[in-house]
Amino acid sequence: MNSIQHFLDGCVVPGQSGRTAPVYNPATGEQSAQVALASADETREAVRVAHEAFAGWAKVTPLKRSRILFKFKELVETHADELARLISSEHGKVFSDAKGEVTRGLEVVEFACGIPHLQKGEHSMNVGTGVDSYSMMQPLGVCAGISPFNFPAMVPMWMFPIALACGNTFVMKPSEKDPSTSIRLAELLKEAGLPDGVFNVVNGDKEAVDVLLTDERVQAVSFVGSTPIAEYIYATGSAHGKRVQALGGAKNHMVIMPDADLDQAVGALMGAAYGSAGERCMAISVAVPVGEETASRLREKLVEQLQKLSVGPGIVDGPDHDMGPLVTREHLEKVKGYIQVGVDEGAELVVDGREAVIEGAGDGFFLGGSLFDHVKPGMRIHSEEIFGPVLAIARAESFDDAVAMVNDHEFGNGTAIFTRDGDAARQYCEQIQVGMVGVNVPIPVPMAFHSFGGWKRSLFGPLHMHGPDGVRFNTRMKTITQRWPSGIREETNHFTMPTH
């Protein structure tokens, strides 16, 4: 059986703890590998390696760091199909979706390649007579990334390229459910010319995470995952003096106005709700039609489309399915449990994904798409993140009711409105208390040169991921005020507050 280890100081390093976790092929339900789980001492060794590599890497010019990232970008493009197959085999998402994930990660690599421009700082002459002031953006030191199972390539590539480009070294702790992609990315970075020790991968669980949160040599931690864990990461890391960005859970609503192009809205909803089996923090999991007529028409069209939803293995000969399996059997049972919770709470289960007949499913972790109607705020299937192929229809009587429903929710990650009315769209964008908003766009993930992050309990920490905030997060600003006296040779003592 394949054994997945760690990557330290430029090479694969066998685990020493004796602890392992199974890695499954979600399409078959069979264990495909085991991953070593690092001990605290092994994690500290990864931090030590990164710490010792920092001084040399920080002195490398931004242009040379950028050239390594350009080469890395070329290698990822060359190996994109290989990476996508790795993702599909361990996560379960269909191949085309996995390929798209690699592409979205590459966009951040492309952004990071422009780091010489992004680290120029600011300069002001004559802030006082003969006095100039300028700023420089310097690296932090060792940065750490803790990534979720749902995007084993994209989320790490949202973290480490900017950190490396800014002159930091990095320790990556991927999800133990699908760890192979991070190891392969580490190998490609080495092939691109990254010096040994600058990027390291340590596989593990909470024992490894707690070292990254408490070791004084780690300066910053990036995290994506569920809200309870994000809150723990933020509180623990911050208490130990670290800079932390912790992205948590979501419950993303799509408001459908009576004037919306309903066919367009339904097509967008199908992909946003059921793509990647709903295992996306930006998935639309609540449709909010405004008015009973809109709701009835929306429901009818969704049921029609769900009857055509193709579910099957992520890697097939021929055209891809619409949706693959869930990542583990444990998660499959959790999502099934939420469907039963919705029934028990009194929501109408219009389409039950548990009854879907999936050809060739075998022992894979498959579930069909589910649809609820008449879901009310306060129900658990509206309040909690299900992270599966379950869409809820929560009807609103008016635009104001729809806005209130979204704003009253504890999460504020992403949202969308579908309408032909520019005034309604503009009001929605202004009034909604959500970090990322789409107008006739179902999944409003910003491009790499903008920053990604939600509001409320979807984000802990002031800085978002990638884009300008990514550069700010991975650097410290130092401001220098200087004067070169001309014609002044006498030493004098100054006891008053200096002014310009």
The 8 nearest C-alpha neighbors of each residue, nearest first, counted from 0:
[[1, 32, 2, 31, 33, 30, 3, 22],
 [0, 2, 32, 33, 3, 31, 34, 22],
 [1, 3, 33, 32, 34, 0, 4, 35],
 [4, 2, 34, 33, 35, 1, 179, 32],
 [3, 5, 13, 35, 14, 12, 34, 2],
 [4, 6, 201, 12, 11, 200, 202, 13],
 [7, 5, 11, 200, 199, 10, 12, 201],
 [8, 6, 199, 9, 10, 45, 12, 11],
 [7, 9, 196, 195, 10, 48, 199, 6],
 [8, 10, 195, 7, 196, 189, 6, 11],
 [11, 9, 6, 7, 8, 12, 186, 195],
 [10, 12, 6, 5, 7, 4, 13, 9],
 [11, 13, 5, 6, 4, 10, 7, 14],
 [14, 12, 4, 5, 15, 11, 35, 3],
 [13, 15, 35, 4, 16, 37, 12, 5],
 [14, 16, 17, 13, 37, 41, 38, 18],
 [15, 17, 18, 38, 14, 37, 36, 35],
 [16, 18, 15, 19, 14, 35, 36, 37],
 [17, 19, 16, 36, 35, 20, 37, 15],
 [20, 18, 35, 36, 34, 33, 17, 21],
 [19, 21, 34, 33, 22, 35, 36, 18],
 [22, 20, 33, 32, 30, 34, 23, 19],
 [21, 23, 32, 33, 30, 176, 31, 20],
 [24, 22, 30, 31, 29, 25, 89, 28],
 [23, 25, 89, 88, 26, 29, 28, 27],
 [26, 24, 28, 91, 363, 364, 27, 326],
 [25, 27, 363, 312, 24, 28, 324, 91],
 [28, 26, 363, 29, 362, 25, 24, 361],
 [29, 27, 363, 25, 362, 24, 26, 364],
 [30, 28, 27, 23, 24, 31, 25, 362],
 [29, 31, 23, 22, 32, 24, 21, 28],
 [32, 30, 23, 22, 24, 29, 0, 1],
 [33, 31, 1, 22, 0, 2, 30, 21],
 [32, 34, 21, 2, 22, 20, 3, 19],
 [33, 35, 3, 20, 19, 2, 4, 36],
 [34, 36, 19, 4, 14, 18, 3, 37],
 [37, 35, 203, 19, 18, 202, 34, 204],
 [38, 36, 203, 41, 202, 16, 207, 42],
 [37, 39, 41, 40, 16, 42, 207, 206],
 [38, 40, 42, 41, 207, 206, 210, 43],
 [39, 41, 43, 38, 42, 44, 37, 210],
 [42, 40, 44, 38, 43, 39, 37, 45],
 [43, 41, 45, 39, 44, 40, 207, 37],
 [42, 44, 46, 40, 45, 41, 47, 39],
 [43, 45, 47, 41, 42, 46, 40, 48],
 [46, 44, 42, 48, 43, 47, 7, 49],
 [45, 47, 43, 49, 44, 48, 50, 42],
 [48, 46, 44, 50, 45, 49, 43, 51],
 [47, 49, 45, 51, 46, 50, 196, 44],
 [50, 48, 52, 46, 196, 47, 51, 168],
 [49, 51, 47, 53, 48, 52, 141, 46],
 [50, 52, 48, 49, 53, 47, 54, 196],
 [53, 51, 49, 50, 196, 197, 54, 55],
 [52, 54, 56, 50, 55, 51, 168, 57],
 [55, 53, 57, 56, 52, 58, 51, 50],
 [54, 56, 58, 53, 57, 52, 59, 51],
 [57, 55, 53, 59, 58, 54, 166, 52],
 [56, 58, 166, 54, 59, 55, 53, 167],
 [59, 57, 56, 55, 60, 54, 166, 53],
 [60, 58, 56, 57, 61, 63, 64, 55],
 [59, 61, 63, 62, 58, 64, 57, 166],
 [62, 60, 64, 115, 63, 65, 59, 114],
 [61, 63, 65, 60, 64, 115, 66, 114],
 [64, 62, 66, 65, 60, 61, 59, 67],
 [65, 63, 61, 67, 62, 66, 164, 60],
 [64, 66, 112, 62, 68, 63, 67, 61],
 [65, 67, 69, 63, 68, 64, 62, 70],
 [68, 66, 70, 64, 69, 65, 191, 192],
 [67, 69, 71, 65, 70, 66, 112, 72],
 [70, 68, 66, 72, 67, 71, 112, 65],
 [69, 71, 73, 67, 191, 68, 72, 74],
 [70, 72, 68, 74, 191, 73, 69, 188],
 [73, 71, 69, 75, 70, 74, 68, 76],
 [72, 74, 70, 76, 71, 75, 77, 69],
 [73, 75, 77, 71, 76, 72, 78, 70],
 [76, 74, 78, 72, 77, 73, 79, 71],
 [75, 77, 79, 73, 74, 78, 72, 105],
 [78, 76, 74, 75, 79, 73, 80, 72],
 [77, 79, 75, 81, 76, 80, 74, 82],
 [80, 78, 76, 82, 81, 75, 77, 83],
 [81, 79, 83, 82, 78, 84, 98, 77],
 [82, 80, 84, 78, 79, 83, 85, 77],
 [81, 83, 85, 79, 84, 80, 78, 86],
 [82, 84, 97, 80, 98, 86, 85, 81],
 [85, 83, 87, 81, 86, 82, 88, 80],
 [86, 84, 82, 88, 83, 87, 81, 180],
 [85, 87, 83, 84, 89, 88, 90, 97],
 [88, 86, 91, 84, 92, 90, 85, 89],
 [87, 89, 85, 24, 86, 91, 84, 90],
 [90, 88, 177, 24, 86, 87, 91, 23],
 [91, 89, 326, 87, 86, 92, 88, 177],
 [90, 92, 87, 25, 324, 313, 323, 88],
 [93, 91, 323, 87, 275, 313, 90, 97],
 [313, 92, 94, 96, 323, 95, 87, 314],
 [93, 95, 97, 96, 313, 314, 87, 83],
 [94, 96, 98, 97, 93, 99, 319, 83],
 [97, 95, 99, 98, 93, 94, 100, 92],
 [98, 96, 83, 100, 94, 99, 95, 86],
 [99, 97, 95, 83, 101, 100, 96, 94],
 [98, 100, 102, 96, 97, 101, 95, 103],
 [101, 99, 97, 103, 98, 102, 153, 96],
 [100, 102, 104, 98, 99, 103, 153, 152],
 [103, 101, 105, 99, 104, 100, 98, 106],
 [104, 102, 100, 106, 105, 101, 153, 99],
 [105, 103, 153, 156, 101, 102, 106, 107],
 [106, 104, 108, 102, 107, 103, 101, 109],
 [105, 107, 109, 103, 104, 108, 447, 110],
 [108, 106, 110, 447, 109, 105, 104, 157],
 [107, 109, 105, 111, 110, 106, 160, 112],
 [110, 108, 106, 112, 107, 111, 105, 72],
 [109, 111, 107, 108, 112, 113, 448, 447],
 [112, 110, 108, 161, 113, 114, 109, 160],
 [113, 111, 65, 109, 110, 114, 68, 69],
 [114, 112, 111, 110, 115, 116, 117, 65],
 [113, 115, 117, 116, 111, 112, 118, 164],
 [116, 114, 61, 118, 117, 113, 62, 119],
 [115, 117, 114, 118, 119, 113, 120, 61],
 [116, 118, 114, 115, 119, 113, 470, 120],
 [119, 117, 115, 116, 120, 136, 114, 135],
 [118, 120, 116, 117, 115, 121, 135, 136],
 [119, 121, 135, 134, 118, 136, 122, 133],
 [122, 120, 134, 133, 119, 123, 135, 132],
 [123, 121, 133, 132, 134, 124, 120, 131],
 [122, 124, 132, 131, 133, 126, 125, 121],
 [125, 123, 131, 126, 132, 122, 130, 129],
 [126, 124, 127, 130, 131, 129, 128, 123],
 [125, 127, 131, 124, 130, 123, 132, 128],
 [128, 126, 499, 125, 130, 129, 131, 498],
 [127, 129, 130, 125, 499, 126, 131, 482],
 [128, 130, 125, 482, 127, 131, 483, 484],
 [129, 131, 482, 127, 125, 128, 481, 126],
 [132, 130, 124, 125, 481, 126, 480, 123],
 [133, 131, 480, 123, 479, 122, 481, 124],
 [134, 132, 122, 479, 121, 478, 123, 480],
 [135, 133, 478, 120, 121, 477, 479, 476],
 [134, 136, 120, 477, 476, 137, 478, 133],
 [137, 135, 476, 475, 474, 118, 120, 477],
 [136, 138, 475, 474, 135, 476, 139, 165],
 [139, 137, 474, 166, 167, 165, 140, 475],
 [138, 140, 474, 167, 218, 475, 473, 137],
 [141, 139, 167, 138, 53, 218, 168, 142],
 [140, 142, 168, 217, 169, 218, 50, 167],
 [143, 141, 219, 169, 218, 217, 220, 168],
 [144, 142, 170, 220, 169, 171, 219, 221],
 [143, 145, 221, 171, 220, 172, 222, 146],
 [146, 144, 172, 222, 173, 221, 171, 223],
 [145, 147, 173, 223, 222, 174, 144, 155],
 [148, 146, 174, 224, 149, 223, 150, 173],
 [147, 149, 174, 150, 151, 176, 177, 146],
 [148, 150, 147, 278, 151, 279, 90, 326],
 [151, 149, 153, 152, 154, 148, 147, 100],
 [150, 152, 148, 153, 149, 180, 154, 177],
 [153, 151, 150, 155, 154, 101, 180, 156],
 [154, 152, 104, 156, 150, 100, 155, 101],
 [153, 155, 157, 156, 150, 152, 146, 151],
 [156, 154, 158, 157, 153, 152, 159, 146],
 [157, 155, 104, 153, 158, 154, 159, 160],
 [156, 158, 154, 155, 107, 465, 104, 153],
 [159, 157, 155, 156, 160, 161, 144, 154],
 [158, 160, 162, 161, 156, 163, 155, 157],
 [161, 159, 163, 162, 108, 164, 111, 156],
 [162, 160, 164, 111, 163, 159, 165, 158],
 [161, 163, 159, 165, 167, 160, 473, 164],
 [164, 162, 167, 166, 160, 165, 161, 159],
 [163, 165, 161, 166, 162, 64, 160, 111],
 [164, 166, 162, 163, 138, 167, 161, 473],
 [167, 165, 57, 163, 138, 164, 56, 162],
 [168, 166, 163, 140, 162, 138, 165, 141],
 [169, 167, 197, 141, 49, 53, 163, 198],
 [168, 170, 142, 198, 143, 141, 197, 199],
 [169, 171, 143, 199, 200, 198, 142, 144],
 [170, 172, 200, 144, 143, 199, 173, 201],
 [171, 173, 145, 201, 202, 144, 200, 146],
 [174, 172, 146, 178, 145, 171, 175, 202],
 [175, 173, 148, 176, 147, 178, 177, 146],
 [174, 176, 178, 177, 173, 203, 202, 34],
 [177, 175, 174, 22, 148, 178, 89, 90],
 [178, 176, 89, 175, 174, 179, 90, 148],
 [179, 177, 175, 180, 173, 174, 181, 176],
 [180, 178, 182, 181, 177, 183, 3, 85],
 [179, 181, 183, 182, 178, 152, 184, 151],
 [182, 180, 184, 183, 179, 178, 185, 173],
 [181, 183, 185, 179, 180, 184, 186, 6],
 [184, 182, 186, 180, 185, 181, 187, 179],
 [183, 185, 181, 187, 186, 182, 180, 188],
 [186, 184, 182, 188, 183, 187, 181, 189],
 [187, 185, 183, 189, 184, 188, 190, 182],
 [186, 188, 190, 184, 189, 185, 191, 183],
 [189, 187, 191, 185, 190, 186, 193, 71],
 [188, 190, 193, 186, 192, 191, 187, 185],
 [189, 191, 187, 192, 188, 186, 193, 71],
 [192, 190, 188, 71, 70, 189, 67, 193],
 [193, 191, 189, 190, 67, 194, 188, 70],
 [192, 194, 189, 188, 191, 67, 195, 197],
 [195, 193, 197, 192, 196, 189, 9, 56],
 [196, 194, 9, 8, 197, 193, 189, 198],
 [195, 197, 8, 49, 52, 48, 198, 9],
 [196, 198, 168, 49, 195, 52, 194, 169],
 [199, 197, 169, 196, 168, 170, 185, 200],
 [198, 200, 170, 7, 6, 171, 169, 196],
 [201, 199, 171, 6, 5, 170, 172, 7],
 [202, 200, 5, 172, 171, 203, 6, 42],
 [203, 201, 36, 172, 37, 5, 173, 35],
 [202, 204, 36, 37, 207, 175, 201, 172],
 [203, 205, 206, 207, 208, 36, 175, 202],
 [206, 204, 208, 207, 209, 203, 210, 39],
 [207, 205, 209, 204, 208, 39, 38, 210],
 [206, 208, 210, 205, 203, 209, 204, 39],
 [209, 207, 205, 211, 210, 206, 212, 204],
 [208, 210, 212, 211, 206, 207, 205, 213],
 [209, 211, 213, 212, 207, 208, 214, 39],
 [212, 210, 208, 209, 213, 214, 217, 207],
 [213, 211, 236, 209, 210, 214, 208, 235],
 [212, 214, 210, 211, 239, 215, 209, 236],
 [215, 213, 216, 210, 211, 217, 212, 43],
 [214, 216, 217, 213, 218, 239, 240, 241],
 [215, 217, 214, 218, 141, 50, 46, 140],
 [218, 216, 141, 215, 214, 142, 219, 211],
 [217, 219, 241, 141, 142, 140, 216, 139],
 [220, 218, 242, 142, 241, 243, 217, 143],
 [219, 221, 143, 243, 144, 142, 242, 244],
 [222, 220, 144, 244, 245, 243, 145, 143],
 [223, 221, 245, 145, 146, 144, 246, 244],
 [222, 224, 246, 146, 147, 245, 247, 145],
 [225, 223, 247, 147, 229, 246, 248, 222],
 [224, 226, 247, 248, 228, 227, 229, 223],
 [225, 227, 247, 248, 229, 228, 230, 457],
 [228, 226, 230, 229, 225, 231, 247, 248],
 [227, 229, 231, 230, 226, 225, 232, 224],
 [230, 228, 226, 232, 245, 247, 231, 227],
 [229, 231, 233, 227, 228, 232, 226, 234],
 [232, 230, 228, 234, 229, 233, 235, 227],
 [233, 231, 229, 235, 230, 234, 236, 228],
 [234, 232, 230, 236, 231, 235, 237, 243],
 [233, 235, 231, 237, 232, 236, 238, 230],
 [236, 234, 238, 232, 237, 233, 231, 212],
 [235, 237, 212, 239, 241, 233, 238, 234],
 [236, 238, 241, 240, 239, 234, 235, 233],
 [239, 237, 235, 236, 240, 234, 241, 233],
 [240, 238, 236, 237, 241, 213, 235, 212],
 [239, 241, 237, 238, 236, 242, 218, 215],
 [242, 240, 237, 219, 218, 236, 239, 243],
 [241, 243, 219, 220, 218, 237, 240, 244],
 [244, 242, 220, 219, 233, 221, 241, 460],
 [243, 245, 460, 221, 459, 222, 462, 246],
 [246, 244, 222, 459, 229, 458, 223, 221],
 [247, 245, 458, 223, 457, 222, 229, 459],
 [248, 246, 226, 457, 225, 224, 229, 458],
 [249, 247, 225, 226, 457, 280, 224, 384],
 [248, 250, 410, 412, 280, 251, 457, 384],
 [249, 251, 384, 410, 284, 252, 383, 248],
 [250, 252, 283, 414, 413, 284, 249, 285],
 [253, 251, 285, 414, 286, 283, 254, 284],
 [252, 254, 415, 286, 416, 414, 287, 285],
 [253, 255, 287, 416, 288, 286, 415, 417],
 [256, 254, 288, 417, 416, 287, 289, 259],
 [255, 257, 289, 259, 418, 258, 417, 288],
 [258, 256, 293, 259, 289, 255, 290, 418],
 [257, 259, 256, 418, 419, 260, 420, 261],
 [260, 258, 418, 256, 261, 417, 257, 419],
 [261, 259, 263, 262, 264, 258, 418, 419],
 [260, 262, 264, 263, 259, 265, 297, 255],
 [263, 261, 265, 264, 260, 266, 300, 267],
 [262, 264, 266, 261, 260, 265, 267, 259],
 [263, 265, 261, 267, 262, 266, 268, 260],
 [266, 264, 268, 262, 267, 263, 261, 269],
 [267, 265, 263, 269, 268, 264, 262, 270],
 [266, 268, 264, 265, 270, 269, 441, 271],
 [269, 267, 265, 271, 266, 270, 272, 264],
 [268, 270, 266, 272, 267, 271, 273, 265],
 [269, 271, 274, 268, 273, 267, 272, 266],
 [272, 270, 268, 282, 283, 269, 274, 273],
 [273, 271, 283, 282, 269, 277, 284, 270],
 [274, 272, 277, 388, 276, 270, 269, 271],
 [273, 275, 270, 276, 277, 271, 322, 272],
 [274, 276, 92, 277, 278, 322, 273, 323],
 [277, 275, 388, 273, 274, 278, 387, 322],
 [276, 278, 387, 388, 273, 275, 386, 279],
 [277, 279, 386, 276, 387, 275, 149, 280],
 [280, 278, 282, 281, 277, 149, 386, 275],
 [279, 281, 282, 249, 248, 278, 386, 412],
 [280, 282, 279, 442, 413, 283, 251, 249],
 [283, 281, 279, 271, 272, 280, 284, 277],
 [282, 284, 272, 251, 271, 252, 285, 281],
 [283, 285, 390, 272, 251, 282, 391, 250],
 [286, 284, 252, 391, 390, 392, 283, 251],
 [285, 287, 392, 253, 252, 391, 393, 254],
 [286, 288, 254, 393, 394, 253, 255, 392],
 [289, 287, 255, 294, 394, 293, 254, 395],
 [288, 290, 395, 256, 397, 396, 255, 293],
 [291, 289, 396, 293, 292, 395, 288, 294],
 [290, 292, 294, 293, 295, 289, 396, 394],
 [291, 293, 295, 294, 290, 296, 257, 289],
 [292, 294, 296, 290, 291, 295, 257, 288],
 [293, 295, 291, 288, 297, 292, 296, 298],
 [296, 294, 292, 298, 297, 293, 291, 299],
 [295, 297, 299, 293, 298, 294, 292, 300],
 [298, 296, 294, 300, 295, 299, 293, 301],
 [297, 299, 301, 295, 296, 300, 294, 302],
 [298, 300, 296, 302, 297, 301, 295, 303],
 [299, 301, 303, 297, 302, 298, 304, 296],
 [302, 300, 304, 298, 303, 299, 305, 297],
 [303, 301, 305, 299, 304, 300, 298, 306],
 [302, 304, 300, 301, 306, 305, 299, 307],
 [305, 303, 301, 307, 306, 302, 300, 308],
 [306, 304, 308, 302, 307, 303, 301, 368],
 [305, 307, 304, 303, 308, 302, 309, 301],
 [308, 306, 305, 304, 309, 303, 302, 321],
 [309, 307, 305, 306, 321, 310, 304, 368],
 [310, 308, 321, 320, 307, 322, 311, 357],
 [311, 309, 322, 320, 323, 321, 308, 357],
 [310, 312, 323, 320, 322, 313, 357, 309],
 [313, 311, 26, 323, 314, 315, 324, 93],
 [93, 312, 314, 323, 92, 91, 94, 87],
 [313, 315, 312, 94, 93, 87, 316, 319],
 [316, 314, 317, 313, 312, 319, 318, 320],
 [317, 315, 318, 314, 319, 313, 312, 320],
 [316, 318, 315, 319, 314, 320, 94, 313],
 [319, 317, 320, 316, 315, 321, 95, 314],
 [320, 318, 93, 321, 317, 315, 94, 95],
 [319, 321, 309, 322, 310, 311, 318, 93],
 [322, 320, 309, 310, 308, 319, 274, 323],
 [323, 321, 310, 320, 276, 274, 275, 93],
 [322, 324, 92, 311, 313, 312, 93, 91],
 [325, 323, 365, 364, 91, 25, 26, 326],
 [326, 324, 364, 327, 331, 365, 276, 91],
 [325, 327, 90, 25, 91, 324, 330, 364],
 [328, 326, 330, 329, 325, 25, 331, 364],
 [327, 329, 331, 330, 364, 332, 326, 325],
 [330, 328, 332, 327, 331, 333, 326, 334],
 [329, 331, 333, 327, 332, 328, 334, 326],
 [332, 330, 328, 334, 333, 329, 325, 364],
 [331, 333, 335, 329, 330, 334, 336, 328],
 [332, 334, 330, 336, 331, 335, 329, 337],
 [335, 333, 337, 336, 331, 332, 387, 385],
 [336, 334, 332, 338, 337, 333, 331, 339],
 [335, 337, 333, 339, 334, 338, 332, 340],
 [336, 338, 340, 334, 339, 335, 341, 333],
 [339, 337, 335, 341, 336, 340, 334, 342],
 [338, 340, 342, 336, 337, 341, 343, 335],
 [341, 339, 337, 343, 338, 342, 344, 336],
 [342, 340, 344, 338, 339, 343, 346, 380],
 [341, 343, 339, 345, 344, 340, 346, 348],
 [344, 342, 340, 345, 341, 339, 346, 338],
 [345, 343, 341, 342, 346, 340, 378, 379],
 [346, 344, 342, 343, 347, 341, 374, 373],
 [345, 347, 374, 342, 341, 373, 344, 372],
 [348, 346, 372, 371, 349, 373, 345, 342],
 [349, 347, 371, 350, 370, 346, 351, 342],
 [348, 350, 370, 371, 347, 351, 372, 369],
 [351, 349, 370, 369, 348, 352, 371, 302],
 [352, 350, 369, 353, 354, 348, 349, 370],
 [353, 351, 367, 369, 368, 355, 354, 366],
 [352, 354, 351, 355, 366, 367, 335, 369],
 [355, 353, 352, 351, 356, 367, 366, 350],
 [354, 356, 367, 352, 353, 357, 366, 351],
 [357, 355, 358, 354, 367, 360, 353, 352],
 [358, 356, 360, 355, 359, 310, 311, 365],
 [357, 359, 360, 356, 311, 361, 310, 355],
 [358, 360, 361, 357, 311, 312, 363, 362],
 [361, 359, 363, 358, 357, 362, 365, 311],
 [360, 362, 363, 359, 27, 28, 358, 26],
 [361, 363, 28, 27, 360, 364, 26, 29],
 [364, 362, 27, 28, 26, 25, 360, 361],
 [363, 365, 324, 325, 25, 328, 331, 28],
 [366, 364, 324, 363, 325, 360, 367, 323],
 [367, 365, 352, 353, 368, 324, 364, 355],
 [368, 366, 352, 355, 353, 369, 310, 365],
 [367, 369, 352, 388, 389, 273, 366, 305],
 [370, 368, 352, 389, 351, 350, 388, 390],
 [369, 371, 350, 390, 349, 389, 391, 348],
 [372, 370, 348, 391, 347, 349, 392, 390],
 [371, 373, 392, 347, 374, 391, 346, 348],
 [374, 372, 346, 393, 392, 347, 375, 394],
 [375, 373, 393, 346, 372, 392, 391, 371],
 [374, 376, 378, 393, 377, 373, 381, 346],
 [377, 375, 378, 381, 382, 374, 404, 393],
 [376, 378, 382, 375, 379, 381, 380, 374],
 [377, 379, 381, 380, 376, 375, 382, 344],
 [378, 380, 382, 381, 383, 377, 341, 340],
 [379, 381, 378, 382, 383, 341, 337, 385],
 [382, 380, 379, 378, 376, 383, 377, 375],
 [381, 383, 379, 380, 377, 378, 376, 384],
 [384, 382, 379, 380, 381, 385, 250, 249],
 [383, 385, 386, 250, 249, 248, 382, 380],
 [384, 386, 387, 383, 334, 337, 380, 389],
 [387, 385, 278, 277, 384, 279, 388, 334],
 [386, 388, 277, 278, 385, 276, 389, 334],
 [389, 387, 277, 276, 273, 368, 369, 272],
 [388, 390, 369, 387, 370, 368, 284, 391],
 [391, 389, 284, 370, 285, 272, 371, 369],
 [392, 390, 371, 285, 370, 372, 286, 284],
 [391, 393, 372, 286, 285, 371, 374, 287],
 [394, 392, 374, 287, 373, 375, 286, 391],
 [393, 395, 287, 288, 392, 289, 373, 294],
 [396, 394, 289, 401, 397, 400, 288, 290],
 [395, 397, 290, 289, 400, 394, 398, 291],
 [398, 396, 400, 399, 289, 395, 401, 290],
 [397, 399, 401, 400, 402, 289, 396, 395],
 [400, 398, 402, 397, 401, 403, 396, 395],
 [401, 399, 403, 397, 398, 402, 395, 404],
 [400, 402, 398, 404, 399, 403, 395, 397],
 [403, 401, 399, 405, 404, 400, 406, 398],
 [402, 404, 406, 400, 401, 405, 407, 399],
 [405, 403, 401, 407, 402, 406, 400, 408],
 [406, 404, 402, 403, 407, 408, 401, 252],
 [405, 407, 403, 408, 432, 404, 402, 431],
 [406, 408, 404, 405, 403, 409, 402, 410],
 [407, 409, 406, 410, 405, 404, 382, 411],
 [410, 408, 456, 455, 407, 411, 382, 406],
 [411, 409, 456, 457, 249, 408, 455, 412],
 [412, 410, 433, 454, 455, 453, 457, 434],
 [411, 413, 453, 249, 457, 434, 433, 454],
 [414, 412, 435, 251, 436, 433, 434, 281],
 [415, 413, 436, 252, 251, 253, 437, 435],
 [416, 414, 437, 253, 436, 438, 441, 254],
 [415, 417, 254, 438, 253, 255, 439, 418],
 [418, 416, 439, 255, 259, 438, 256, 254],
 [417, 419, 259, 256, 420, 258, 416, 255],
 [418, 420, 259, 258, 421, 417, 260, 424],
 [421, 419, 423, 418, 422, 424, 258, 259],
 [422, 420, 424, 423, 425, 419, 418, 426],
 [421, 423, 425, 424, 420, 426, 427, 419],
 [424, 422, 426, 420, 425, 421, 427, 418],
 [425, 423, 427, 421, 422, 426, 428, 420],
 [424, 426, 422, 428, 427, 423, 421, 429],
 [427, 425, 429, 423, 428, 424, 430, 422],
 [426, 428, 424, 430, 425, 429, 431, 423],
 [427, 429, 425, 426, 430, 431, 424, 436],
 [428, 430, 426, 427, 431, 425, 432, 424],
 [431, 429, 427, 428, 426, 432, 402, 406],
 [430, 432, 427, 433, 428, 429, 406, 402],
 [433, 431, 406, 411, 430, 434, 454, 405],
 [434, 432, 411, 454, 412, 431, 435, 413],
 [433, 435, 453, 454, 412, 452, 411, 413],
 [436, 434, 413, 433, 443, 412, 453, 414],
 [437, 435, 414, 415, 413, 443, 428, 434],
 [438, 436, 415, 440, 443, 439, 441, 414],
 [437, 439, 440, 416, 415, 417, 424, 436],
 [438, 440, 417, 416, 437, 441, 418, 415],
 [439, 441, 437, 438, 442, 443, 415, 417],
 [440, 442, 267, 415, 437, 443, 271, 439],
 [443, 441, 444, 440, 281, 271, 437, 282],
 [442, 444, 437, 436, 445, 440, 435, 441],
 [443, 445, 442, 446, 451, 435, 281, 413],
 [446, 444, 449, 451, 443, 447, 450, 435],
 [445, 447, 448, 449, 444, 106, 450, 466],
 [446, 448, 107, 449, 466, 106, 465, 110],
 [447, 449, 466, 446, 110, 450, 467, 465],
 [450, 448, 466, 447, 446, 445, 467, 451],
 [449, 451, 466, 465, 464, 463, 468, 467],
 [452, 450, 464, 463, 445, 465, 449, 444],
 [453, 451, 463, 434, 464, 458, 450, 412],
 [452, 454, 412, 434, 457, 411, 458, 433],
 [453, 455, 411, 434, 433, 457, 458, 412],
 [454, 456, 411, 457, 410, 458, 409, 453],
 [457, 455, 410, 458, 409, 454, 226, 247],
 [456, 458, 247, 248, 410, 453, 412, 455],
 [459, 457, 246, 456, 453, 247, 454, 245],
 [460, 458, 245, 244, 233, 246, 230, 461],
 [459, 461, 244, 462, 243, 458, 245, 233],
 [460, 462, 463, 459, 244, 458, 243, 468],
 [463, 461, 468, 460, 244, 472, 464, 469],
 [462, 464, 452, 468, 451, 450, 469, 461],
 [463, 465, 451, 469, 450, 468, 452, 466],
 [466, 464, 469, 450, 157, 468, 447, 451],
 [465, 467, 448, 449, 450, 469, 447, 468],
 [466, 468, 470, 469, 450, 471, 449, 465],
 [469, 467, 471, 470, 463, 466, 462, 472],
 [468, 470, 465, 464, 472, 466, 467, 471],
 [469, 471, 473, 467, 468, 472, 474, 161],
 [472, 470, 468, 474, 469, 473, 467, 475],
 [473, 471, 469, 470, 474, 468, 462, 242],
 [472, 474, 470, 162, 471, 469, 139, 138],
 [475, 473, 138, 137, 471, 139, 136, 472],
 [476, 474, 137, 136, 138, 139, 477, 473],
 [477, 475, 136, 135, 137, 474, 134, 478],
 [476, 478, 135, 134, 136, 475, 479, 137],
 [479, 477, 134, 133, 135, 476, 480, 132],
 [480, 478, 133, 132, 134, 481, 477, 135],
 [479, 481, 132, 131, 133, 478, 130, 482],
 [482, 480, 131, 130, 132, 479, 483, 129],
 [483, 481, 130, 129, 484, 131, 480, 128],
 [482, 484, 485, 481, 129, 130, 131, 487],
 [485, 483, 487, 482, 486, 129, 488, 130],
 [484, 486, 487, 483, 488, 129, 482, 128],
 [485, 487, 488, 484, 489, 483, 129, 490],
 [488, 486, 485, 484, 489, 490, 483, 491],
 [487, 489, 486, 490, 484, 485, 491, 483],
 [488, 490, 487, 491, 486, 492, 484, 485],
 [491, 489, 488, 492, 487, 493, 484, 486],
 [490, 492, 489, 493, 488, 494, 487, 495],
 [493, 491, 494, 490, 495, 489, 497, 496],
 [492, 494, 495, 491, 497, 496, 490, 498],
 [493, 495, 492, 496, 497, 491, 498, 490],
 [494, 496, 493, 497, 498, 492, 491, 499],
 [495, 497, 498, 494, 493, 499, 492, 127],
 [498, 496, 495, 499, 493, 494, 127, 492],
 [499, 497, 496, 127, 495, 126, 128, 130],
 [498, 127, 128, 497, 126, 130, 125, 129]]
